[in-house]
Amino acid sequence: MQDFSHIDTWVFDLDNTLYDAERHIFDLVATRMTDFVADFLKTDKEEAARLRKHYYKTYGTTLRGLMTEHNLDPSDFLTYVHDIDYALVEPCAITQGGLTRLPGRKVVFTNAPKHFALRMIDHLGIAGHFDGVFAIEDAGYWPKPQMDTYHTFLYRHGVNPKSACMFEDMEINLKPAHDLGMTTVWLHGTEQNAPADDLHIHHRADRLTAWFEQKFK
Ligand SMILES: [Mg+2]
């Protein structure tokens, strides 16, 4: 197992990595997605919820499903579903301090839309630490863990995977990262059960704040 001494670029997922989305944001966004699907396809909420599950399973996101099956304009969707109150999320001093002390380049790699990611890191008081934000628009709306999206990300930001470390709360998103030679940290939260073939998980921490506390203790 390699340590972190060879790392010059730190790659961070956004939701449930750089802040805790579990508490308010995910429910809000999920509700708004269901409302959007119901309105867009002129159906009831129950059918909309069923369709969202189908899109998620087949395409990885509700957005990609609507685009592929119904030619949706992604900007309508992204603007609507992520129009939430940022004040629901509290900036975290440990994350701010950890990013300050962590030497090297930092980049955000998220399945969220660009305007949301930029506003959120600004709200969290950590925008100044990041060299770039790679969002779902940059990925042609193909979310992680699509391998092509990782290639686009690495190329766009000139990241050498051999000296990059990626933090993620969704272990499945670390598989392509590992396959490309990146070092990985799984932020498992309360869900500690990794799959049996978990070679793509190099390091683990409860959450990012715990990893920072461990690293800088
Ligand atoms: Mg996440």
Residues whose N, C-alpha, C, O or C-beta is under 5 A from the ligand:
A	BS01	MG	D13 L14 D15 N16 T17 D169
